């Protein structure tokens, strides 16, 4: 016999996952393809942060727009806030 509370909890978790997948699907169209992001830029370009970032007192919030100056290093990019 199926436990009703277990069924409710499983249904709730499924709906949460379904909602999360839908949000990811919707935002995936906004992500610039990796081949474009990895290539060197020739001039400064406006970019939008995909996640919060903070280091040594400098922070960029998710969806904040900054100007990308140099992306020649794979782990450190130079930006203007």
HTML snippet that shows the backbone in 3Dmol.js (N, CA, C, O; Angstrom):
<script src="https://3Dmol.org/build/3Dmol-min.js"></script>
<div id="view" style="width:600px;height:400px;position:relative"></div>
<script>
const pdb = `
ATOM      1  N   UNK A   1       0.834  -1.192   0.000  1.00  0.00           N
ATOM      2  CA  UNK A   1       0.000   0.000   0.000  1.00  0.00           C
ATOM      3  C   UNK A   1       0.875   1.250   0.000  1.00  0.00           C
ATOM      4  O   UNK A   1       1.887   1.310   0.699  1.00  0.00           O
ATOM      5  N   UNK A   2       0.485   2.231  -0.776  1.00  0.00           N
ATOM      6  CA  UNK A   2       1.247   3.476  -0.893  1.00  0.00           C
ATOM      7  C   UNK A   2       0.869   4.412   0.250  1.00  0.00           C
ATOM      8  O   UNK A   2      -0.307   4.626   0.540  1.00  0.00           O
ATOM      9  N   UNK A   3       1.889   4.956   0.882  1.00  0.00           N
ATOM     10  CA  UNK A   3       1.706   5.907   1.970  1.00  0.00           C
ATOM     11  C   UNK A   3       1.295   7.258   1.371  1.00  0.00           C
ATOM     12  O   UNK A   3       2.052   7.822   0.581  1.00  0.00           O
ATOM     13  N   UNK A   4       0.105   7.802   1.728  1.00  0.00           N
ATOM     14  CA  UNK A   4      -0.359   9.069   1.144  1.00  0.00           C
ATOM     15  C   UNK A   4       0.600  10.238   1.382  1.00  0.00           C
ATOM     16  O   UNK A   4       0.779  11.073   0.496  1.00  0.00           O
ATOM     17  N   UNK A   5       1.213  10.311   2.555  1.00  0.00           N
ATOM     18  CA  UNK A   5       2.130  11.430   2.820  1.00  0.00           C
ATOM     19  C   UNK A   5       3.401  11.299   1.977  1.00  0.00           C
ATOM     20  O   UNK A   5       3.964  12.304   1.542  1.00  0.00           O
ATOM     21  N   UNK A   6       3.848  10.079   1.749  1.00  0.00           N
ATOM     22  CA  UNK A   6       5.009   9.864   0.891  1.00  0.00           C
ATOM     23  C   UNK A   6       4.676  10.248  -0.548  1.00  0.00           C
ATOM     24  O   UNK A   6       5.500  10.848  -1.238  1.00  0.00           O
ATOM     25  N   UNK A   7       3.492   9.911  -0.993  1.00  0.00           N
ATOM     26  CA  UNK A   7       3.056  10.277  -2.333  1.00  0.00           C
ATOM     27  C   UNK A   7       2.969  11.797  -2.480  1.00  0.00           C
ATOM     28  O   UNK A   7       3.376  12.342  -3.506  1.00  0.00           O
ATOM     29  N   UNK A   8       2.444  12.479  -1.469  1.00  0.00           N
ATOM     30  CA  UNK A   8       2.352  13.942  -1.508  1.00  0.00           C
ATOM     31  C   UNK A   8       3.748  14.575  -1.560  1.00  0.00           C
ATOM     32  O   UNK A   8       3.990  15.505  -2.330  1.00  0.00           O
ATOM     33  N   UNK A   9       4.658  14.057  -0.732  1.00  0.00           N
ATOM     34  CA  UNK A   9       6.016  14.599  -0.699  1.00  0.00           C
ATOM     35  C   UNK A   9       6.723  14.371  -2.035  1.00  0.00           C
ATOM     36  O   UNK A   9       7.416  15.261  -2.528  1.00  0.00           O
ATOM     37  N   UNK A  10       6.558  13.210  -2.612  1.00  0.00           N
ATOM     38  CA  UNK A  10       7.161  12.900  -3.903  1.00  0.00           C
ATOM     39  C   UNK A  10       6.585  13.801  -4.988  1.00  0.00           C
ATOM     40  O   UNK A  10       7.323  14.277  -5.850  1.00  0.00           O
ATOM     41  N   UNK A  11       5.301  14.034  -4.955  1.00  0.00           N
ATOM     42  CA  UNK A  11       4.649  14.919  -5.920  1.00  0.00           C
ATOM     43  C   UNK A  11       5.166  16.345  -5.765  1.00  0.00           C
ATOM     44  O   UNK A  11       5.437  17.018  -6.760  1.00  0.00           O
ATOM     45  N   UNK A  12       5.304  16.808  -4.526  1.00  0.00           N
ATOM     46  CA  UNK A  12       5.813  18.157  -4.262  1.00  0.00           C
ATOM     47  C   UNK A  12       7.237  18.304  -4.809  1.00  0.00           C
ATOM     48  O   UNK A  12       7.554  19.301  -5.459  1.00  0.00           O
ATOM     49  N   UNK A  13       8.085  17.321  -4.547  1.00  0.00           N
ATOM     50  CA  UNK A  13       9.462  17.364  -5.034  1.00  0.00           C
ATOM     51  C   UNK A  13       9.499  17.352  -6.564  1.00  0.00           C
ATOM     52  O   UNK A  13      10.285  18.074  -7.178  1.00  0.00           O
ATOM     53  N   UNK A  14       8.659  16.542  -7.163  1.00  0.00           N
ATOM     54  CA  UNK A  14       8.596  16.480  -8.624  1.00  0.00           C
ATOM     55  C   UNK A  14       8.207  17.843  -9.197  1.00  0.00           C
ATOM     56  O   UNK A  14       8.814  18.305 -10.163  1.00  0.00           O
ATOM     57  N   UNK A  15       7.198  18.487  -8.605  1.00  0.00           N
ATOM     58  CA  UNK A  15       6.752  19.788  -9.096  1.00  0.00           C
ATOM     59  C   UNK A  15       7.837  20.848  -8.930  1.00  0.00           C
ATOM     60  O   UNK A  15       7.984  21.718  -9.788  1.00  0.00           O
ATOM     61  N   UNK A  16       8.599  20.784  -7.836  1.00  0.00           N
ATOM     62  CA  UNK A  16       9.706  21.721  -7.641  1.00  0.00           C
ATOM     63  C   UNK A  16      10.774  21.520  -8.714  1.00  0.00           C
ATOM     64  O   UNK A  16      11.278  22.486  -9.286  1.00  0.00           O
ATOM     65  N   UNK A  17      11.114  20.265  -8.982  1.00  0.00           N
ATOM     66  CA  UNK A  17      12.109  19.968 -10.009  1.00  0.00           C
ATOM     67  C   UNK A  17      11.624  20.377 -11.400  1.00  0.00           C
ATOM     68  O   UNK A  17      12.394  20.884 -12.215  1.00  0.00           O
ATOM     69  N   UNK A  18      10.360  20.152 -11.653  1.00  0.00           N
ATOM     70  CA  UNK A  18       9.781  20.550 -12.934  1.00  0.00           C
ATOM     71  C   UNK A  18       9.860  22.064 -13.111  1.00  0.00           C
ATOM     72  O   UNK A  18      10.177  22.556 -14.193  1.00  0.00           O
ATOM     73  N   UNK A  19       9.571  22.791 -12.043  1.00  0.00           N
ATOM     74  CA  UNK A  19       9.636  24.246 -12.079  1.00  0.00           C
ATOM     75  C   UNK A  19      11.076  24.724 -12.290  1.00  0.00           C
ATOM     76  O   UNK A  19      11.317  25.645 -13.071  1.00  0.00           O
ATOM     77  N   UNK A  20      12.019  24.106 -11.602  1.00  0.00           N
ATOM     78  CA  UNK A  20      13.429  24.470 -11.762  1.00  0.00           C
ATOM     79  C   UNK A  20      13.900  24.193 -13.189  1.00  0.00           C
ATOM     80  O   UNK A  20      14.621  25.003 -13.772  1.00  0.00           O
ATOM     81  N   UNK A  21      13.505  23.072 -13.745  1.00  0.00           N
ATOM     82  CA  UNK A  21      13.884  22.732 -15.119  1.00  0.00           C
ATOM     83  C   UNK A  21      13.300  23.746 -16.103  1.00  0.00           C
ATOM     84  O   UNK A  21      13.970  24.130 -17.061  1.00  0.00           O
ATOM     85  N   UNK A  22      12.089  24.173 -15.882  1.00  0.00           N
ATOM     86  CA  UNK A  22      11.451  25.169 -16.745  1.00  0.00           C
ATOM     87  C   UNK A  22      12.202  26.498 -16.680  1.00  0.00           C
ATOM     88  O   UNK A  22      12.415  27.139 -17.710  1.00  0.00           O
ATOM     89  N   UNK A  23      12.604  26.917 -15.475  1.00  0.00           N
ATOM     90  CA  UNK A  23      13.369  28.163 -15.335  1.00  0.00           C
ATOM     91  C   UNK A  23      14.708  28.063 -16.069  1.00  0.00           C
ATOM     92  O   UNK A  23      15.121  29.004 -16.747  1.00  0.00           O
ATOM     93  N   UNK A  24      15.380  26.925 -15.932  1.00  0.00           N
ATOM     94  CA  UNK A  24      16.651  26.726 -16.633  1.00  0.00           C
ATOM     95  C   UNK A  24      16.455  26.765 -18.145  1.00  0.00           C
ATOM     96  O   UNK A  24      17.257  27.357 -18.867  1.00  0.00           O
ATOM     97  N   UNK A  25      15.409  26.145 -18.607  1.00  0.00           N
ATOM     98  CA  UNK A  25      15.111  26.140 -20.041  1.00  0.00           C
ATOM     99  C   UNK A  25      14.890  27.566 -20.542  1.00  0.00           C
ATOM    100  O   UNK A  25      15.393  27.941 -21.601  1.00  0.00           O
ATOM    101  N   UNK A  26      14.142  28.352 -19.782  1.00  0.00           N
ATOM    102  CA  UNK A  26      13.848  29.721 -20.193  1.00  0.00           C
ATOM    103  C   UNK A  26      15.108  30.587 -20.215  1.00  0.00           C
ATOM    104  O   UNK A  26      15.284  31.397 -21.126  1.00  0.00           O
ATOM    105  N   UNK A  27      15.981  30.426 -19.224  1.00  0.00           N
ATOM    106  CA  UNK A  27      17.178  31.263 -19.174  1.00  0.00           C
ATOM    107  C   UNK A  27      18.296  30.752 -20.071  1.00  0.00           C
ATOM    108  O   UNK A  27      19.230  31.498 -20.362  1.00  0.00           O
ATOM    109  N   UNK A  28      18.229  29.512 -20.511  1.00  0.00           N
ATOM    110  CA  UNK A  28      19.304  28.959 -21.340  1.00  0.00           C
ATOM    111  C   UNK A  28      19.456  29.719 -22.651  1.00  0.00           C
ATOM    112  O   UNK A  28      20.554  29.780 -23.204  1.00  0.00           O
ATOM    113  N   UNK A  29      18.389  30.288 -23.145  1.00  0.00           N
ATOM    114  CA  UNK A  29      18.463  31.059 -24.381  1.00  0.00           C
ATOM    115  C   UNK A  29      19.234  32.353 -24.228  1.00  0.00           C
ATOM    116  O   UNK A  29      19.664  32.942 -25.220  1.00  0.00           O
ATOM    117  N   UNK A  30      19.416  32.806 -22.983  1.00  0.00           N
ATOM    118  CA  UNK A  30      20.144  34.047 -22.721  1.00  0.00           C
ATOM    119  C   UNK A  30      21.649  33.833 -22.590  1.00  0.00           C
ATOM    120  O   UNK A  30      22.414  34.798 -22.606  1.00  0.00           O
ATOM    121  N   UNK A  31      22.073  32.596 -22.463  1.00  0.00           N
ATOM    122  CA  UNK A  31      23.489  32.309 -22.276  1.00  0.00           C
ATOM    123  C   UNK A  31      24.186  32.283 -23.633  1.00  0.00           C
ATOM    124  O   UNK A  31      23.778  31.566 -24.547  1.00  0.00           O
ATOM    125  N   UNK A  32      25.233  33.070 -23.740  1.00  0.00           N
ATOM    126  CA  UNK A  32      25.992  33.134 -24.988  1.00  0.00           C
ATOM    127  C   UNK A  32      26.800  31.847 -25.132  1.00  0.00           C
ATOM    128  O   UNK A  32      27.400  31.393 -24.158  1.00  0.00           O
ATOM    129  N   UNK A  33      26.832  31.253 -26.316  1.00  0.00           N
ATOM    130  CA  UNK A  33      27.555  29.993 -26.523  1.00  0.00           C
ATOM    131  C   UNK A  33      29.026  30.083 -26.084  1.00  0.00           C
ATOM    132  O   UNK A  33      29.660  31.130 -26.213  1.00  0.00           O
ATOM    133  N   UNK A  34      29.543  28.986 -25.574  1.00  0.00           N
ATOM    134  CA  UNK A  34      30.904  28.939 -25.054  1.00  0.00           C
ATOM    135  C   UNK A  34      31.937  29.356 -26.099  1.00  0.00           C
ATOM    136  O   UNK A  34      32.895  30.050 -25.757  1.00  0.00           O
ATOM    137  N   UNK A  35      31.776  28.962 -27.341  1.00  0.00           N
ATOM    138  CA  UNK A  35      32.760  29.303 -28.367  1.00  0.00           C
ATOM    139  C   UNK A  35      32.869  30.813 -28.538  1.00  0.00           C
ATOM    140  O   UNK A  35      33.936  31.328 -28.875  1.00  0.00           O
ATOM    141  N   UNK A  36      31.771  31.521 -28.306  1.00  0.00           N
ATOM    142  CA  UNK A  36      31.793  32.988 -28.401  1.00  0.00           C
ATOM    143  C   UNK A  36      32.444  33.575 -27.151  1.00  0.00           C
ATOM    144  O   UNK A  36      33.214  34.530 -27.246  1.00  0.00           O
ATOM    145  N   UNK A  37      32.145  33.016 -25.993  1.00  0.00           N
ATOM    146  CA  UNK A  37      32.696  33.535 -24.733  1.00  0.00           C
ATOM    147  C   UNK A  37      34.186  33.269 -24.605  1.00  0.00           C
ATOM    148  O   UNK A  37      34.897  34.058 -23.982  1.00  0.00           O
ATOM    149  N   UNK A  38      34.678  32.177 -25.179  1.00  0.00           N
ATOM    150  CA  UNK A  38      36.086  31.820 -25.032  1.00  0.00           C
ATOM    151  C   UNK A  38      36.991  32.588 -25.980  1.00  0.00           C
ATOM    152  O   UNK A  38      38.188  32.711 -25.720  1.00  0.00           O
ATOM    153  N   UNK A  39      36.453  33.100 -27.060  1.00  0.00           N
ATOM    154  CA  UNK A  39      37.270  33.832 -28.019  1.00  0.00           C
ATOM    155  C   UNK A  39      37.701  35.175 -27.459  1.00  0.00           C
ATOM    156  O   UNK A  39      36.971  35.790 -26.681  1.00  0.00           O
ATOM    157  N   UNK A  40      38.895  35.639 -27.854  1.00  0.00           N
ATOM    158  CA  UNK A  40      39.353  36.952 -27.367  1.00  0.00           C
ATOM    159  C   UNK A  40      38.488  38.066 -27.938  1.00  0.00           C
ATOM    160  O   UNK A  40      38.051  38.013 -29.087  1.00  0.00           O
ATOM    161  N   UNK A  41      38.254  39.073 -27.107  1.00  0.00           N
ATOM    162  CA  UNK A  41      37.473  40.216 -27.588  1.00  0.00           C
ATOM    163  C   UNK A  41      38.419  41.227 -28.223  1.00  0.00           C
ATOM    164  O   UNK A  41      39.586  41.320 -27.840  1.00  0.00           O
ATOM    165  N   UNK A  42      37.921  41.971 -29.181  1.00  0.00           N
ATOM    166  CA  UNK A  42      38.741  42.962 -29.876  1.00  0.00           C
ATOM    167  C   UNK A  42      38.498  44.364 -29.353  1.00  0.00           C
ATOM    168  O   UNK A  42      39.334  45.251 -29.527  1.00  0.00           O
ATOM    169  N   UNK A  43      37.364  44.567 -28.718  1.00  0.00           N
ATOM    170  CA  UNK A  43      37.046  45.872 -28.130  1.00  0.00           C
ATOM    171  C   UNK A  43      36.150  45.627 -26.924  1.00  0.00           C
ATOM    172  O   UNK A  43      35.523  44.572 -26.831  1.00  0.00           O
ATOM    173  N   UNK A  44      36.078  46.585 -25.996  1.00  0.00           N
ATOM    174  CA  UNK A  44      35.229  46.396 -24.816  1.00  0.00           C
ATOM    175  C   UNK A  44      33.785  46.088 -25.214  1.00  0.00           C
ATOM    176  O   UNK A  44      33.268  46.611 -26.201  1.00  0.00           O
ATOM    177  N   UNK A  45      33.150  45.225 -24.418  1.00  0.00           N
ATOM    178  CA  UNK A  45      31.786  44.817 -24.719  1.00  0.00           C
ATOM    179  C   UNK A  45      30.987  44.715 -23.417  1.00  0.00           C
ATOM    180  O   UNK A  45      31.509  44.285 -22.389  1.00  0.00           O
ATOM    181  N   UNK A  46      29.725  45.113 -23.479  1.00  0.00           N
ATOM    182  CA  UNK A  46      28.837  44.997 -22.327  1.00  0.00           C
ATOM    183  C   UNK A  46      28.473  43.531 -22.130  1.00  0.00           C
ATOM    184  O   UNK A  46      28.120  42.841 -23.086  1.00  0.00           O
ATOM    185  N   UNK A  47      28.561  43.054 -20.886  1.00  0.00           N
ATOM    186  CA  UNK A  47      28.210  41.678 -20.552  1.00  0.00           C
ATOM    187  C   UNK A  47      27.361  41.673 -19.289  1.00  0.00           C
ATOM    188  O   UNK A  47      27.350  42.641 -18.529  1.00  0.00           O
ATOM    189  N   UNK A  48      26.651  40.569 -19.075  1.00  0.00           N
ATOM    190  CA  UNK A  48      25.790  40.425 -17.903  1.00  0.00           C
ATOM    191  C   UNK A  48      26.283  39.225 -17.100  1.00  0.00           C
ATOM    192  O   UNK A  48      26.512  38.149 -17.652  1.00  0.00           O
ATOM    193  N   UNK A  49      26.443  39.420 -15.790  1.00  0.00           N
ATOM    194  CA  UNK A  49      26.931  38.355 -14.918  1.00  0.00           C
ATOM    195  C   UNK A  49      25.905  37.224 -14.824  1.00  0.00           C
ATOM    196  O   UNK A  49      24.710  37.466 -14.657  1.00  0.00           O
ATOM    197  N   UNK A  50      26.388  35.995 -14.935  1.00  0.00           N
ATOM    198  CA  UNK A  50      25.517  34.828 -14.827  1.00  0.00           C
ATOM    199  C   UNK A  50      25.341  34.380 -13.385  1.00  0.00           C
ATOM    200  O   UNK A  50      24.417  33.629 -13.072  1.00  0.00           O
ATOM    201  N   UNK A  51      26.231  34.842 -12.502  1.00  0.00           N
ATOM    202  CA  UNK A  51      26.167  34.446 -11.093  1.00  0.00           C
ATOM    203  C   UNK A  51      26.798  35.552 -10.246  1.00  0.00           C
ATOM    204  O   UNK A  51      27.514  36.408 -10.767  1.00  0.00           O
ATOM    205  N   UNK A  52      26.532  35.527  -8.951  1.00  0.00           N
ATOM    206  CA  UNK A  52      27.182  36.450  -8.034  1.00  0.00           C
ATOM    207  C   UNK A  52      28.671  36.116  -7.978  1.00  0.00           C
ATOM    208  O   UNK A  52      29.054  34.949  -8.059  1.00  0.00           O
ATOM    209  N   UNK A  53      29.505  37.141  -7.839  1.00  0.00           N
ATOM    210  CA  UNK A  53      30.943  36.952  -7.756  1.00  0.00           C
ATOM    211  C   UNK A  53      31.511  37.991  -6.806  1.00  0.00           C
ATOM    212  O   UNK A  53      31.139  39.163  -6.866  1.00  0.00           O
ATOM    213  N   UNK A  54      32.404  37.568  -5.936  1.00  0.00           N
ATOM    214  CA  UNK A  54      33.018  38.488  -4.994  1.00  0.00           C
ATOM    215  C   UNK A  54      34.448  38.044  -4.713  1.00  0.00           C
ATOM    216  O   UNK A  54      34.709  36.864  -4.479  1.00  0.00           O
ATOM    217  N   UNK A  55      35.376  39.011  -4.740  1.00  0.00           N
ATOM    218  CA  UNK A  55      36.772  38.723  -4.445  1.00  0.00           C
ATOM    219  C   UNK A  55      37.461  40.016  -4.050  1.00  0.00           C
ATOM    220  O   UNK A  55      37.369  41.019  -4.758  1.00  0.00           O
ATOM    221  N   UNK A  56      38.148  39.992  -2.920  1.00  0.00           N
ATOM    222  CA  UNK A  56      38.938  41.140  -2.441  1.00  0.00           C
ATOM    223  C   UNK A  56      38.139  42.445  -2.439  1.00  0.00           C
ATOM    224  O   UNK A  56      38.621  43.470  -2.920  1.00  0.00           O
ATOM    225  N   UNK A  57      36.953  42.407  -1.914  1.00  0.00           N
ATOM    226  CA  UNK A  57      36.145  43.612  -1.776  1.00  0.00           C
ATOM    227  C   UNK A  57      35.435  44.060  -3.043  1.00  0.00           C
ATOM    228  O   UNK A  57      34.708  45.053  -3.020  1.00  0.00           O
ATOM    229  N   UNK A  58      35.627  43.361  -4.128  1.00  0.00           N
ATOM    230  CA  UNK A  58      34.933  43.682  -5.380  1.00  0.00           C
ATOM    231  C   UNK A  58      33.861  42.631  -5.591  1.00  0.00           C
ATOM    232  O   UNK A  58      34.127  41.433  -5.494  1.00  0.00           O
ATOM    233  N   UNK A  59      32.646  43.083  -5.880  1.00  0.00           N
ATOM    234  CA  UNK A  59      31.581  42.112  -6.092  1.00  0.00           C
ATOM    235  C   UNK A  59      30.727  42.505  -7.288  1.00  0.00           C
ATOM    236  O   UNK A  59      30.519  43.682  -7.583  1.00  0.00           O
ATOM    237  N   UNK A  60      30.250  41.486  -7.952  1.00  0.00           N
ATOM    238  CA  UNK A  60      29.338  41.641  -9.086  1.00  0.00           C
ATOM    239  C   UNK A  60      28.146  40.746  -8.783  1.00  0.00           C
ATOM    240  O   UNK A  60      28.320  39.579  -8.433  1.00  0.00           O
ATOM    241  N   UNK A  61      26.967  41.269  -8.910  1.00  0.00           N
ATOM    242  CA  UNK A  61      25.750  40.520  -8.624  1.00  0.00           C
ATOM    243  C   UNK A  61      25.222  39.875  -9.903  1.00  0.00           C
ATOM    244  O   UNK A  61      25.439  40.379 -11.005  1.00  0.00           O
ATOM    245  N   UNK A  62      24.539  38.773  -9.738  1.00  0.00           N
ATOM    246  CA  UNK A  62      23.918  38.103 -10.868  1.00  0.00           C
ATOM    247  C   UNK A  62      23.040  39.095 -11.633  1.00  0.00           C
ATOM    248  O   UNK A  62      22.300  39.872 -11.029  1.00  0.00           O
ATOM    249  N   UNK A  63      23.127  39.064 -12.941  1.00  0.00           N
ATOM    250  CA  UNK A  63      22.389  39.927 -13.875  1.00  0.00           C
ATOM    251  C   UNK A  63      22.910  41.362 -13.934  1.00  0.00           C
ATOM    252  O   UNK A  63      22.370  42.180 -14.678  1.00  0.00           O
ATOM    253  N   UNK A  64      23.961  41.684 -13.153  1.00  0.00           N
ATOM    254  CA  UNK A  64      24.548  43.020 -13.232  1.00  0.00           C
ATOM    255  C   UNK A  64      25.295  43.170 -14.553  1.00  0.00           C
ATOM    256  O   UNK A  64      25.966  42.240 -14.999  1.00  0.00           O
ATOM    257  N   UNK A  65      25.178  44.324 -15.167  1.00  0.00           N
ATOM    258  CA  UNK A  65      25.853  44.572 -16.430  1.00  0.00           C
ATOM    259  C   UNK A  65      27.184  45.275 -16.161  1.00  0.00           C
ATOM    260  O   UNK A  65      27.235  46.260 -15.425  1.00  0.00           O
ATOM    261  N   UNK A  66      28.252  44.763 -16.759  1.00  0.00           N
ATOM    262  CA  UNK A  66      29.587  45.350 -16.641  1.00  0.00           C
ATOM    263  C   UNK A  66      30.190  45.414 -18.040  1.00  0.00           C
ATOM    264  O   UNK A  66      29.653  44.835 -18.984  1.00  0.00           O
ATOM    265  N   UNK A  67      31.311  46.122 -18.166  1.00  0.00           N
ATOM    266  CA  UNK A  67      32.014  46.194 -19.442  1.00  0.00           C
ATOM    267  C   UNK A  67      33.232  45.279 -19.384  1.00  0.00           C
ATOM    268  O   UNK A  67      34.102  45.450 -18.530  1.00  0.00           O
ATOM    269  N   UNK A  68      33.291  44.327 -20.276  1.00  0.00           N
ATOM    270  CA  UNK A  68      34.407  43.392 -20.364  1.00  0.00           C
ATOM    271  C   UNK A  68      35.529  44.021 -21.175  1.00  0.00           C
ATOM    272  O   UNK A  68      35.337  44.414 -22.326  1.00  0.00           O
ATOM    273  N   UNK A  69      36.720  44.111 -20.550  1.00  0.00           N
ATOM    274  CA  UNK A  69      37.877  44.702 -21.210  1.00  0.00           C
ATOM    275  C   UNK A  69      38.825  43.655 -21.770  1.00  0.00           C
ATOM    276  O   UNK A  69      39.398  43.838 -22.844  1.00  0.00           O
ATOM    277  N   UNK A  70      38.994  42.544 -21.033  1.00  0.00           N
ATOM    278  CA  UNK A  70      39.970  41.532 -21.432  1.00  0.00           C
ATOM    279  C   UNK A  70      39.528  40.167 -20.917  1.00  0.00           C
ATOM    280  O   UNK A  70      39.290  39.998 -19.721  1.00  0.00           O
ATOM    281  N   UNK A  71      39.418  39.195 -21.817  1.00  0.00           N
ATOM    282  CA  UNK A  71      39.061  37.830 -21.420  1.00  0.00           C
ATOM    283  C   UNK A  71      40.144  36.836 -21.856  1.00  0.00           C
ATOM    284  O   UNK A  71      39.862  35.658 -22.076  1.00  0.00           O
ATOM    285  N   UNK A  72      41.391  37.326 -21.980  1.00  0.00           N
ATOM    286  CA  UNK A  72      42.468  36.465 -22.472  1.00  0.00           C
ATOM    287  C   UNK A  72      42.850  35.373 -21.477  1.00  0.00           C
ATOM    288  O   UNK A  72      43.380  34.340 -21.887  1.00  0.00           O
ATOM    289  N   UNK A  73      42.598  35.566 -20.189  1.00  0.00           N
ATOM    290  CA  UNK A  73      42.849  34.526 -19.190  1.00  0.00           C
ATOM    291  C   UNK A  73      41.552  33.760 -18.956  1.00  0.00           C
ATOM    292  O   UNK A  73      40.486  34.369 -18.863  1.00  0.00           O
ATOM    293  N   UNK A  74      41.627  32.453 -18.860  1.00  0.00           N
ATOM    294  CA  UNK A  74      40.409  31.661 -18.741  1.00  0.00           C
ATOM    295  C   UNK A  74      39.717  31.824 -17.400  1.00  0.00           C
ATOM    296  O   UNK A  74      38.501  31.648 -17.320  1.00  0.00           O
ATOM    297  N   UNK A  75      40.456  32.157 -16.336  1.00  0.00           N
ATOM    298  CA  UNK A  75      39.829  32.243 -15.015  1.00  0.00           C
ATOM    299  C   UNK A  75      39.712  33.665 -14.477  1.00  0.00           C
ATOM    300  O   UNK A  75      39.035  33.883 -13.472  1.00  0.00           O
ATOM    301  N   UNK A  76      40.351  34.632 -15.121  1.00  0.00           N
ATOM    302  CA  UNK A  76      40.269  36.016 -14.662  1.00  0.00           C
ATOM    303  C   UNK A  76      39.995  36.936 -15.849  1.00  0.00           C
ATOM    304  O   UNK A  76      40.772  36.986 -16.803  1.00  0.00           O
ATOM    305  N   UNK A  77      38.903  37.650 -15.778  1.00  0.00           N
ATOM    306  CA  UNK A  77      38.567  38.621 -16.806  1.00  0.00           C
ATOM    307  C   UNK A  77      38.663  40.013 -16.210  1.00  0.00           C
ATOM    308  O   UNK A  77      38.369  40.205 -15.030  1.00  0.00           O
ATOM    309  N   UNK A  78      39.073  40.984 -17.013  1.00  0.00           N
ATOM    310  CA  UNK A  78      39.115  42.372 -16.568  1.00  0.00           C
ATOM    311  C   UNK A  78      37.828  43.048 -17.005  1.00  0.00           C
ATOM    312  O   UNK A  78      37.452  43.017 -18.177  1.00  0.00           O
ATOM    313  N   UNK A  79      37.152  43.666 -16.021  1.00  0.00           N
ATOM    314  CA  UNK A  79      35.881  44.347 -16.303  1.00  0.00           C
ATOM    315  C   UNK A  79      35.867  45.714 -15.636  1.00  0.00           C
ATOM    316  O   UNK A  79      36.626  45.971 -14.702  1.00  0.00           O
ATOM    317  N   UNK A  80      35.000  46.580 -16.123  1.00  0.00           N
ATOM    318  CA  UNK A  80      34.701  47.855 -15.487  1.00  0.00           C
ATOM    319  C   UNK A  80      33.300  47.728 -14.912  1.00  0.00           C
ATOM    320  O   UNK A  80      32.357  47.356 -15.610  1.00  0.00           O
ATOM    321  N   UNK A  81      33.181  48.039 -13.637  1.00  0.00           N
ATOM    322  CA  UNK A  81      31.866  47.957 -12.988  1.00  0.00           C
ATOM    323  C   UNK A  81      31.016  49.164 -13.344  1.00  0.00           C
ATOM    324  O   UNK A  81      29.876  49.271 -12.891  1.00  0.00           O
TER     325      UNK A  81
END
`;
const viewer = $3Dmol.createViewer("view");
viewer.addModel(pdb, "pdb");
viewer.setStyle({}, {cartoon: {color: "spectrum"}});
viewer.zoomTo();
viewer.render();
</script>
